[in-house]
Amino acid sequence: PFLRLLEAQLQDERKEHEEELEALKNQVDAMKEELEKQKQAFLQTLQLSPEAQVKLGLQQEITASSVFQDLKVLLEKLERNEKKLKKQLKIYMKKVQDFE
C-alpha cells in the first residue's frame, strides 16, 4: 500500500511536469517562429533606404532583445523544474529504500 501510494504520487508529479514541459516547448516553438518572421522582415529591410533600414533595424533589435529575455526566463524555469524533479526523485528513492 505505501509503495503504491509513492508510485501514484510519483506518476502524478511526472504527469504534471510533462504537461509543464510540453507547454514550455510550445512557448519555445512560438518564439522560434517569431524569430523566423523577424529574420524575413530584416531581409526585406535590406531593400529599403538607409534611413528606413536604421529605423527598422532598431525596432527589430528591441524585439529580438525582448524575445531573448523571454527565452532566458524560459530556460531558468526549465532549470528550476529539473532541480525540483531531481530533488523529488531523491526523496521518493529514499522513501522506497526506507520501506524496503
N, C-alpha and C positions, 0 to 999 in steps of 0.2 A: 504493500500500500504506500509506504513512504517513498520508495523508489519510483513508483508510478506517478506519484504527486510531483516529484522532482522532474521526471521526464515530461510531464504535462506542462509544468512551468517553463521548462527549457524550450519546448515546442512553441508555446505561446510567445515567449521572448524572441525566438528565432523568426517566427512569422511576422511579428511586429517590426523587427529590424529589417527583414527582407522587404517589407512594404515601404519602409522609410528609405531604404537603399534604392528601390525602384523609383520612388518619387524624386530622389536626388539625381539619379541617372537621367530621368526625363528633363530635369532642370538643365543638366549639362548639355543634353541634346538640343534643347531650345536655345541655349547660349551659343552652341556651335553654329546653329542655323543663323542666328543673329550676326555672328561674326562673318559668316559667308556673305550675307546680304551687304554688310558694311564693306567687305572686300570688293564686291561687284560695284557698289556705289563709288568706291575710291577709284576703281579703274575707269569709271565714267567721268570722274572729275579731271582725269588727265587730258580730256578733250576740251576742257573749259579754259577761260582766260586765266592768267597767273593770279589775278586778284581773287577770282572766284575759287580757284584751287586752294588758295591760302585760307579763305573763309570756310570752305567745306572741310578742308584738312583739319582745321582747329575743332570744328564741330565733331568730326569723326574721332579725333583724338580724345575728346572729352567722353564720348560714348564708349570708346574702347576702354578707357580708364575705368569707367563705371562697370563694364562687363568684367574686366579683370578683377575688380574689387569683389564683385558677386561670386566669381569663381574662387577667390581666396576664402571668402566666408564659407562657401560650399565645401571646400577642402578641409577647413577647420572642423566643420560639422562631421564630415566623414571620419576624420582622425579621432574626434571625441567619441563617436559611435563605436569605432574599432576598440578603443581603450575600454569603453563600457562593456562591450561584448567579451573581451578577454578577461576582465575582472569578474563578470558574472560566470563565465565558464570555469574559472578557478574556484569560485565559491561552490558551484554545483559539483565539480570534481571532488572537492574536499568533503562535501556532504555525502557523496557516494562512497568515498573511501572510509569515512567515519561509519557509515551504515554497514559496510562490509565487515 
